[in-house]
Amino acid sequence: MPAPTPTNPPSPTPAPAPESLHPIMLYDGVCNLCNASVQWVIRHDPRAVFRFAALQSPIARQLLINTTIDPAALASVVLIDRDRVWTSSDAALEIAQRLGPPWSYARIFSPLPRSLRDAVYQLVARNRYRLFGRSPSCIIPTAALRSRFLDLDPPT
């Protein structure tokens, strides 16, 4: 087994059951681009595989506590699945892969050096508020989608 790297450290903190059986996408909850990305993933995830939480939420801090990732300093989407963690372009490519065709064809970018992929990703991430705006609050899902958001209280 390869040694953990900053984008793939061990994640021994268990995710809350039963969501631990699902990959979890952490996103910037006040970023309009990030919220649109979550909505896009939901539309293209008919099997409801992914779960979601804002990076600003306590659950995100809990999930990242035993990793080298600081959610407060993060300008990236994070994908967590059991003991694996992906960030930046690796996370985007892994999410696309799991959505299946035609989105999984994005894997053609995988052979590009990570430094090049992440440079493009970080250019957009650094300018996301200026280009796409900022929301005063996180996305508010419909009642049907509420169970897929780990950082929301269950409906009463």
Backbone as JSON Lines, residues from 0, in Angstrom:
{"i":0,"aa":"M","n":[0.86,-1.18,0.0],"ca":[0.0,0.0,0.0],"c":[0.89,1.23,0.0]}
{"i":1,"aa":"P","n":[0.65,2.21,-0.94],"ca":[1.5,3.39,-1.0],"c":[1.32,4.27,0.23]}
{"i":2,"aa":"A","n":[2.36,5.03,0.51],"ca":[2.3,5.96,1.65],"c":[1.27,7.04,1.37]}
{"i":3,"aa":"P","n":[0.59,7.54,2.41],"ca":[-0.39,8.61,2.22],"c":[0.28,9.87,1.68]}
{"i":4,"aa":"T","n":[-0.44,10.57,0.83],"ca":[0.01,11.85,0.3],"c":[-0.98,12.91,0.74]}
{"i":5,"aa":"P","n":[-0.64,14.2,0.6],"ca":[-1.58,15.24,1.02],"c":[-2.94,15.14,0.35]}
{"i":6,"aa":"T","n":[-3.02,14.61,-0.88],"ca":[-4.33,14.49,-1.52],"c":[-4.94,13.12,-1.31]}
{"i":7,"aa":"N","n":[-4.23,12.23,-0.65],"ca":[-4.77,10.91,-0.4],"c":[-4.31,10.39,0.97]}
{"i":8,"aa":"P","n":[-4.53,11.17,2.04],"ca":[-4.12,10.72,3.37],"c":[-5.11,9.72,3.92]}
{"i":9,"aa":"P","n":[-4.7,8.97,4.95],"ca":[-5.67,8.09,5.58],"c":[-6.75,8.92,6.25]}
{"i":10,"aa":"S","n":[-7.93,8.44,6.3],"ca":[-9.03,9.16,6.91],"c":[-9.69,8.26,7.95]}
{"i":11,"aa":"P","n":[-9.02,8.05,9.11],"ca":[-9.53,7.11,10.08],"c":[-10.78,7.57,10.81]}
{"i":12,"aa":"T","n":[-11.12,8.86,10.74],"ca":[-12.33,9.33,11.39],"c":[-13.53,8.77,10.65]}
{"i":13,"aa":"P","n":[-14.35,7.96,11.31],"ca":[-15.48,7.36,10.6],"c":[-16.53,8.41,10.26]}
{"i":14,"aa":"A","n":[-17.09,8.28,9.07],"ca":[-18.21,9.13,8.68],"c":[-19.46,8.59,9.37]}
{"i":15,"aa":"P","n":[-20.42,9.43,9.61],"ca":[-21.64,8.96,10.26],"c":[-22.33,7.88,9.43]}
{"i":16,"aa":"A","n":[-22.76,6.81,10.05],"ca":[-23.48,5.75,9.34],"c":[-24.89,6.24,9.03]}
{"i":17,"aa":"P","n":[-25.53,5.83,7.94],"ca":[-25.03,4.94,6.9],"c":[-24.31,5.69,5.79]}
{"i":18,"aa":"E","n":[-24.13,7.01,5.92],"ca":[-23.5,7.78,4.87],"c":[-22.08,7.33,4.57]}
{"i":19,"aa":"S","n":[-21.44,6.63,5.49],"ca":[-20.08,6.17,5.26],"c":[-20.02,5.21,4.09]}
{"i":20,"aa":"L","n":[-21.16,4.68,3.68],"ca":[-21.21,3.8,2.52],"c":[-21.24,4.58,1.21]}
{"i":21,"aa":"H","n":[-21.35,5.88,1.3],"ca":[-21.44,6.74,0.12],"c":[-20.23,7.67,0.07]}
{"i":22,"aa":"P","n":[-19.77,7.99,-1.15],"ca":[-18.75,9.02,-1.25],"c":[-19.35,10.37,-0.83]}
{"i":23,"aa":"I","n":[-18.53,11.18,-0.15],"ca":[-19.0,12.47,0.36],"c":[-18.24,13.58,-0.33]}
{"i":24,"aa":"M","n":[-18.98,14.52,-0.91],"ca":[-18.41,15.67,-1.59],"c":[-18.5,16.87,-0.66]}
{"i":25,"aa":"L","n":[-17.35,17.42,-0.28],"ca":[-17.31,18.64,0.53],"c":[-17.08,19.8,-0.41]}
{"i":26,"aa":"Y","n":[-17.81,20.89,-0.19],"ca":[-17.76,22.03,-1.1],"c":[-17.86,23.32,-0.31]}
{"i":27,"aa":"D","n":[-17.46,24.43,-0.93],"ca":[-17.57,25.75,-0.31],"c":[-19.05,26.15,-0.35]}
{"i":28,"aa":"G","n":[-19.68,26.16,0.8],"ca":[-21.11,26.38,0.88],"c":[-21.59,27.77,0.53]}
{"i":29,"aa":"V","n":[-20.71,28.75,0.48],"ca":[-21.13,30.11,0.14],"c":[-20.7,30.52,-1.26]}
{"i":30,"aa":"C","n":[-20.09,29.62,-1.99],"ca":[-19.63,29.89,-3.35],"c":[-20.71,29.52,-4.36]}
{"i":31,"aa":"N","n":[-21.11,30.46,-5.19],"ca":[-22.15,30.19,-6.19],"c":[-21.71,29.11,-7.18]}
{"i":32,"aa":"L","n":[-20.45,29.12,-7.6],"ca":[-19.95,28.08,-8.51],"c":[-20.0,26.71,-7.83]}
{"i":33,"aa":"C","n":[-19.6,26.65,-6.58],"ca":[-19.6,25.38,-5.85],"c":[-21.02,24.85,-5.66]}
{"i":34,"aa":"N","n":[-21.95,25.74,-5.31],"ca":[-23.35,25.33,-5.16],"c":[-23.92,24.84,-6.48]}
{"i":35,"aa":"A","n":[-23.58,25.52,-7.57],"ca":[-24.03,25.08,-8.9],"c":[-23.41,23.72,-9.24]}
{"i":36,"aa":"S","n":[-22.17,23.5,-8.83],"ca":[-21.52,22.21,-9.07],"c":[-22.23,21.08,-8.32]}
{"i":37,"aa":"V","n":[-22.61,21.34,-7.08],"ca":[-23.35,20.34,-6.3],"c":[-24.67,20.04,-6.99]}
{"i":38,"aa":"Q","n":[-25.38,21.06,-7.43],"ca":[-26.65,20.84,-8.11],"c":[-26.45,20.06,-9.4]}
{"i":39,"aa":"W","n":[-25.35,20.32,-10.11],"ca":[-25.03,19.6,-11.33],"c":[-24.78,18.12,-11.02]}
{"i":40,"aa":"V","n":[-24.0,17.84,-9.99],"ca":[-23.73,16.45,-9.6],"c":[-25.04,15.75,-9.24]}
{"i":41,"aa":"I","n":[-25.9,16.4,-8.5],"ca":[-27.19,15.8,-8.11],"c":[-28.0,15.44,-9.36]}
{"i":42,"aa":"R","n":[-28.06,16.36,-10.33],"ca":[-28.82,16.09,-11.56],"c":[-28.25,14.92,-12.36]}
{"i":43,"aa":"H","n":[-26.94,14.7,-12.27],"ca":[-26.29,13.65,-13.06],"c":[-25.96,12.41,-12.23]}
{"i":44,"aa":"D","n":[-26.57,12.3,-11.06],"ca":[-26.33,11.18,-10.15],"c":[-27.67,10.49,-9.88]}
{"i":45,"aa":"P","n":[-28.25,9.82,-10.89],"ca":[-29.59,9.25,-10.72],"c":[-29.65,8.13,-9.68]}
{"i":46,"aa":"R","n":[-28.52,7.51,-9.37],"ca":[-28.51,6.46,-8.35],"c":[-28.33,7.04,-6.95]}
{"i":47,"aa":"A","n":[-28.21,8.36,-6.83],"ca":[-28.06,9.04,-5.53],"c":[-26.88,8.48,-4.75]}
{"i":48,"aa":"V","n":[-25.75,8.34,-5.42],"ca":[-24.54,7.79,-4.8],"c":[-23.9,8.8,-3.86]}
{"i":49,"aa":"F","n":[-23.81,10.06,-4.26],"ca":[-23.06,11.06,-3.52],"c":[-23.86,11.66,-2.37]}
{"i":50,"aa":"R","n":[-23.12,12.0,-1.3],"ca":[-23.62,12.78,-0.18],"c":[-22.82,14.07,-0.18]}
{"i":51,"aa":"F","n":[-23.34,15.11,0.49],"ca":[-22.75,16.43,0.42],"c":[-22.68,17.09,1.79]}
{"i":52,"aa":"A","n":[-21.67,17.95,1.96],"ca":[-21.56,18.78,3.17],"c":[-20.71,20.0,2.82]}
{"i":53,"aa":"A","n":[-21.07,21.13,3.38],"ca":[-20.29,22.35,3.18],"c":[-18.99,22.26,3.98]}
{"i":54,"aa":"L","n":[-17.92,22.77,3.4],"ca":[-16.63,22.79,4.08],"c":[-16.7,23.57,5.4]}
{"i":55,"aa":"Q","n":[-17.63,24.5,5.49],"ca":[-17.77,25.32,6.69],"c":[-18.5,24.6,7.82]}
{"i":56,"aa":"S","n":[-19.0,23.4,7.57],"ca":[-19.82,22.7,8.56],"c":[-18.99,21.89,9.55]}
{"i":57,"aa":"P","n":[-19.56,21.65,10.73],"ca":[-18.87,20.81,11.72],"c":[-18.59,19.39,11.19]}
{"i":58,"aa":"I","n":[-19.49,18.84,10.38],"ca":[-19.27,17.49,9.86],"c":[-18.04,17.46,8.95]}
{"i":59,"aa":"A","n":[-17.82,18.51,8.16],"ca":[-16.63,18.57,7.3],"c":[-15.36,18.62,8.15]}
{"i":60,"aa":"R","n":[-15.39,19.44,9.21],"ca":[-14.23,19.5,10.1],"c":[-13.97,18.13,10.74]}
{"i":61,"aa":"Q","n":[-15.03,17.45,11.13],"ca":[-14.89,16.12,11.73],"c":[-14.31,15.13,10.72]}
{"i":62,"aa":"L","n":[-14.8,15.15,9.5],"ca":[-14.32,14.22,8.48],"c":[-12.86,14.46,8.11]}
{"i":63,"aa":"L","n":[-12.4,15.71,8.23],"ca":[-11.04,16.05,7.82],"c":[-10.05,16.12,8.98]}
{"i":64,"aa":"I","n":[-10.52,15.86,10.19],"ca":[-9.7,16.07,11.38],"c":[-8.39,15.28,11.38]}
{"i":65,"aa":"N","n":[-8.39,14.09,10.88],"ca":[-7.18,13.26,10.88],"c":[-6.47,13.24,9.54]}
{"i":66,"aa":"T","n":[-6.69,14.27,8.75],"ca":[-6.0,14.4,7.47],"c":[-5.1,15.63,7.54]}
{"i":67,"aa":"T","n":[-4.34,15.86,6.51],"ca":[-3.5,17.05,6.43],"c":[-4.25,18.23,5.82]}
{"i":68,"aa":"I","n":[-5.54,18.07,5.6],"ca":[-6.35,19.1,4.94],"c":[-7.0,20.0,5.96]}
{"i":69,"aa":"D","n":[-6.8,21.31,5.8],"ca":[-7.42,22.31,6.66],"c":[-8.65,22.88,5.95]}
{"i":70,"aa":"P","n":[-9.87,22.55,6.4],"ca":[-11.05,23.02,5.68],"c":[-11.17,24.53,5.65]}
{"i":71,"aa":"A","n":[-10.61,25.23,6.63],"ca":[-10.7,26.69,6.65],"c":[-9.82,27.32,5.57]}
{"i":72,"aa":"A","n":[-8.76,26.63,5.17],"ca":[-7.84,27.18,4.18],"c":[-8.05,26.58,2.8]}
{"i":73,"aa":"L","n":[-9.09,25.82,2.64],"ca":[-9.28,25.06,1.41],"c":[-10.06,25.83,0.37]}
{"i":74,"aa":"A","n":[-9.54,25.85,-0.85],"ca":[-10.23,26.43,-2.0],"c":[-10.4,25.31,-3.01]}
{"i":75,"aa":"S","n":[-11.04,24.24,-2.57],"ca":[-11.14,23.06,-3.41],"c":[-12.33,22.23,-3.01]}
{"i":76,"aa":"V","n":[-12.85,21.49,-3.96],"ca":[-13.81,20.45,-3.64],"c":[-13.0,19.29,-3.06]}
{"i":77,"aa":"V","n":[-13.6,18.58,-2.13],"ca":[-12.95,17.42,-1.52],"c":[-13.91,16.24,-1.68]}
{"i":78,"aa":"L","n":[-13.38,15.1,-2.08],"ca":[-14.17,13.89,-2.16],"c":[-13.59,12.9,-1.17]}
{"i":79,"aa":"I","n":[-14.44,12.36,-0.32],"ca":[-14.03,11.38,0.68],"c":[-14.82,10.11,0.43]}
{"i":80,"aa":"D","n":[-14.11,9.01,0.34],"ca":[-14.77,7.72,0.21],"c":[-14.0,6.72,1.05]}
{"i":81,"aa":"R","n":[-14.59,6.35,2.14],"ca":[-14.0,5.45,3.13],"c":[-12.64,5.98,3.57]}
{"i":82,"aa":"D","n":[-11.55,5.34,3.2],"ca":[-10.23,5.77,3.67],"c":[-9.45,6.57,2.63]}
{"i":83,"aa":"R","n":[-10.12,7.06,1.59],"ca":[-9.45,7.83,0.54],"c":[-10.0,9.25,0.5]}
{"i":84,"aa":"V","n":[-9.1,10.2,0.19],"ca":[-9.47,11.61,0.09],"c":[-8.85,12.18,-1.19]}
{"i":85,"aa":"W","n":[-9.67,12.84,-1.99],"ca":[-9.19,13.51,-3.2],"c":[-9.51,14.99,-3.09]}
{"i":86,"aa":"T","n":[-8.63,15.83,-3.64],"ca":[-8.87,17.28,-3.66],"c":[-8.59,17.8,-5.07]}
{"i":87,"aa":"S","n":[-9.04,19.01,-5.31],"ca":[-8.79,19.75,-6.55],"c":[-9.15,18.93,-7.78]}
{"i":88,"aa":"S","n":[-8.25,18.91,-8.78],"ca":[-8.58,18.26,-10.05],"c":[-8.76,16.75,-9.86]}
{"i":89,"aa":"D","n":[-8.04,16.15,-8.93],"ca":[-8.23,14.72,-8.67],"c":[-9.67,14.44,-8.2]}
{"i":90,"aa":"A","n":[-10.19,15.31,-7.33],"ca":[-11.56,15.14,-6.85],"c":[-12.56,15.31,-7.99]}
{"i":91,"aa":"A","n":[-12.37,16.33,-8.81],"ca":[-13.28,16.57,-9.94],"c":[-13.28,15.39,-10.9]}
{"i":92,"aa":"L","n":[-12.11,14.86,-11.21],"ca":[-12.02,13.72,-12.13],"c":[-12.64,12.46,-11.51]}
{"i":93,"aa":"E","n":[-12.44,12.26,-10.22],"ca":[-13.01,11.08,-9.55],"c":[-14.54,11.17,-9.5]}
{"i":94,"aa":"I","n":[-15.07,12.36,-9.24],"ca":[-16.52,12.55,-9.24],"c":[-17.08,12.26,-10.63]}
{"i":95,"aa":"A","n":[-16.46,12.82,-11.66],"ca":[-16.91,12.58,-13.04],"c":[-16.86,11.09,-13.37]}
{"i":96,"aa":"Q","n":[-15.8,10.43,-12.95],"ca":[-15.65,8.99,-13.2],"c":[-16.82,8.21,-12.6]}
{"i":97,"aa":"R","n":[-17.21,8.57,-11.4],"ca":[-18.26,7.84,-10.7],"c":[-19.66,8.15,-11.23]}
{"i":98,"aa":"L","n":[-19.79,9.24,-11.97],"ca":[-21.09,9.57,-12.57],"c":[-21.36,8.72,-13.81]}
{"i":99,"aa":"G","n":[-20.31,8.1,-14.34],"ca":[-20.48,7.26,-15.52],"c":[-20.52,8.07,-16.81]}
{"i":100,"aa":"P","n":[-20.67,7.37,-17.95],"ca":[-20.66,8.04,-19.26],"c":[-21.8,9.04,-19.37]}
{"i":101,"aa":"P","n":[-21.63,10.12,-20.03],"ca":[-20.43,10.57,-20.75],"c":[-19.42,11.29,-19.86]}
{"i":102,"aa":"W","n":[-19.8,11.57,-18.61],"ca":[-18.95,12.37,-17.72],"c":[-17.64,11.66,-17.39]}
{"i":103,"aa":"S","n":[-17.67,10.35,-17.33],"ca":[-16.46,9.59,-17.0],"c":[-15.38,9.71,-18.08]}
{"i":104,"aa":"Y","n":[-15.76,10.18,-19.25],"ca":[-14.75,10.38,-20.31],"c":[-13.77,11.49,-19.95]}
{"i":105,"aa":"A","n":[-14.07,12.23,-18.91],"ca":[-13.13,13.27,-18.44],"c":[-11.81,12.64,-18.0]}
{"i":106,"aa":"R","n":[-11.8,11.32,-17.82],"ca":[-10.56,10.64,-17.43],"c":[-9.45,10.83,-18.45]}
{"i":107,"aa":"I","n":[-9.79,11.3,-19.65],"ca":[-8.74,11.56,-20.64],"c":[-7.75,12.61,-20.13]}
{"i":108,"aa":"F","n":[-8.17,13.4,-19.12],"ca":[-7.29,14.41,-18.55],"c":[-6.39,13.85,-17.45]}
{"i":109,"aa":"S","n":[-6.67,12.64,-16.99],"ca":[-5.88,12.03,-15.91],"c":[-4.39,11.91,-16.22]}
{"i":110,"aa":"P","n":[-4.0,11.58,-17.46],"ca":[-2.55,11.47,-17.72],"c":[-1.8,12.8,-17.67]}
{"i":111,"aa":"L","n":[-2.52,13.91,-17.74],"ca":[-1.84,15.21,-17.62],"c":[-1.22,15.31,-16.24]}
{"i":112,"aa":"P","n":[-0.09,15.97,-16.12],"ca":[0.52,16.11,-14.79],"c":[-0.45,16.79,-13.82]}
{"i":113,"aa":"R","n":[-0.52,16.27,-12.6],"ca":[-1.41,16.84,-11.59],"c":[-1.11,18.32,-11.37]}
{"i":114,"aa":"S","n":[0.16,18.68,-11.42],"ca":[0.52,20.09,-11.21],"c":[-0.13,20.99,-12.26]}
{"i":115,"aa":"L","n":[-0.21,20.54,-13.5],"ca":[-0.86,21.32,-14.56],"c":[-2.37,21.36,-14.34]}
{"i":116,"aa":"R","n":[-2.97,20.2,-14.07],"ca":[-4.42,20.15,-13.83],"c":[-4.8,21.02,-12.64]}
{"i":117,"aa":"D","n":[-4.02,20.91,-11.55],"ca":[-4.32,21.68,-10.34],"c":[-4.08,23.18,-10.54]}
{"i":118,"aa":"A","n":[-3.12,23.55,-11.37],"ca":[-2.88,24.98,-11.64],"c":[-4.11,25.61,-12.29]}
{"i":119,"aa":"V","n":[-4.7,24.91,-13.25],"ca":[-5.92,25.41,-13.89],"c":[-7.06,25.44,-12.88]}
{"i":120,"aa":"Y","n":[-7.19,24.36,-12.11],"ca":[-8.24,24.29,-11.09],"c":[-8.1,25.44,-10.1]}
{"i":121,"aa":"Q","n":[-6.89,25.67,-9.6],"ca":[-6.67,26.71,-8.59],"c":[-6.87,28.11,-9.16]}
{"i":122,"aa":"L","n":[-6.6,28.31,-10.44],"ca":[-6.85,29.62,-11.07],"c":[-8.34,29.95,-10.97]}
{"i":123,"aa":"V","n":[-9.18,28.99,-11.29],"ca":[-10.63,29.19,-11.18],"c":[-11.01,29.33,-9.71]}
{"i":124,"aa":"A","n":[-10.48,28.47,-8.85],"ca":[-10.84,28.49,-7.43],"c":[-10.49,29.82,-6.76]}
{"i":125,"aa":"R","n":[-9.31,30.36,-7.1],"ca":[-8.9,31.64,-6.49],"c":[-9.8,32.79,-6.91]}
{"i":126,"aa":"N","n":[-10.41,32.69,-8.08],"ca":[-11.24,33.78,-8.6],"c":[-12.73,33.47,-8.58]}
{"i":127,"aa":"R","n":[-13.13,32.4,-7.89],"ca":[-14.51,31.95,-7.93],"c":[-15.51,32.97,-7.4]}
{"i":128,"aa":"Y","n":[-15.19,33.66,-6.34],"ca":[-16.13,34.65,-5.8],"c":[-16.27,35.84,-6.75]}
{"i":129,"aa":"R","n":[-15.15,36.29,-7.31],"ca":[-15.19,37.43,-8.22],"c":[-15.94,37.08,-9.51]}
{"i":130,"aa":"L","n":[-15.71,35.86,-10.03],"ca":[-16.32,35.46,-11.29],"c":[-17.77,35.01,-11.15]}
{"i":131,"aa":"F","n":[-18.09,34.31,-10.07],"ca":[-19.4,33.69,-9.95],"c":[-20.22,34.2,-8.77]}
{"i":132,"aa":"G","n":[-19.61,34.97,-7.89],"ca":[-20.33,35.54,-6.77],"c":[-20.33,34.65,-5.54]}
{"i":133,"aa":"R","n":[-20.9,35.22,-4.52],"ca":[-20.92,34.57,-3.21],"c":[-22.34,34.64,-2.69]}
{"i":134,"aa":"S","n":[-22.76,33.58,-2.02],"ca":[-24.09,33.52,-1.46],"c":[-24.0,33.75,0.04]}
{"i":135,"aa":"P","n":[-24.99,34.4,0.64],"ca":[-24.93,34.64,2.09],"c":[-25.09,33.35,2.9]}
{"i":136,"aa":"S","n":[-25.56,32.27,2.26],"ca":[-25.74,31.02,3.0],"c":[-25.54,29.83,2.07]}
{"i":137,"aa":"C","n":[-25.47,28.67,2.67],"ca":[-25.3,27.43,1.91],"c":[-26.59,27.09,1.16]}
{"i":138,"aa":"I","n":[-26.46,26.18,0.22],"ca":[-27.59,25.7,-0.56],"c":[-28.65,25.12,0.38]}
{"i":139,"aa":"I","n":[-29.91,25.35,0.05],"ca":[-31.01,24.78,0.83],"c":[-31.7,23.78,-0.09]}
{"i":140,"aa":"P","n":[-31.48,22.49,0.18],"ca":[-32.05,21.48,-0.71],"c":[-33.54,21.28,-0.48]}
{"i":141,"aa":"T","n":[-34.17,20.7,-1.48],"ca":[-35.58,20.34,-1.35],"c":[-35.71,19.24,-0.3]}
{"i":142,"aa":"A","n":[-36.92,19.01,0.13],"ca":[-37.17,17.95,1.13],"c":[-36.71,16.59,0.59]}
{"i":143,"aa":"A","n":[-36.88,16.36,-0.71],"ca":[-36.49,15.08,-1.3],"c":[-34.97,14.88,-1.28]}
{"i":144,"aa":"L","n":[-34.2,15.96,-1.33],"ca":[-32.74,15.88,-1.36],"c":[-32.11,16.05,0.01]}
{"i":145,"aa":"R","n":[-32.87,16.45,0.99],"ca":[-32.34,16.8,2.31],"c":[-31.48,15.7,2.92]}
{"i":146,"aa":"S","n":[-31.85,14.45,2.75],"ca":[-31.11,13.34,3.37],"c":[-29.72,13.16,2.77]}
{"i":147,"aa":"R","n":[-29.46,13.75,1.61],"ca":[-28.15,13.62,0.97],"c":[-27.17,14.66,1.49]}
{"i":148,"aa":"F","n":[-27.64,15.63,2.27],"ca":[-26.79,16.69,2.83],"c":[-26.54,16.37,4.29]}
{"i":149,"aa":"L","n":[-25.3,16.01,4.6],"ca":[-24.94,15.54,5.93],"c":[-24.89,16.66,6.97]}
{"i":150,"aa":"D","n":[-24.79,17.91,6.51],"ca":[-24.64,19.02,7.45],"c":[-25.97,19.66,7.8]}
{"i":151,"aa":"L","n":[-27.06,19.05,7.42],"ca":[-28.38,19.59,7.74],"c":[-29.04,18.72,8.79]}
{"i":152,"aa":"D","n":[-29.82,19.34,9.63],"ca":[-30.58,18.57,10.61],"c":[-31.65,17.77,9.88]}
{"i":153,"aa":"P","n":[-31.95,16.58,10.35],"ca":[-33.02,15.81,9.72],"c":[-34.35,16.52,9.86]}
{"i":154,"aa":"P","n":[-35.24,16.36,8.89],"ca":[-36.54,17.03,8.99],"c":[-37.31,16.52,10.19]}
{"i":155,"aa":"T","n":[-38.08,17.42,10.77],"ca":[-38.89,17.05,11.94],"c":[-40.31,16.75,11.54]}
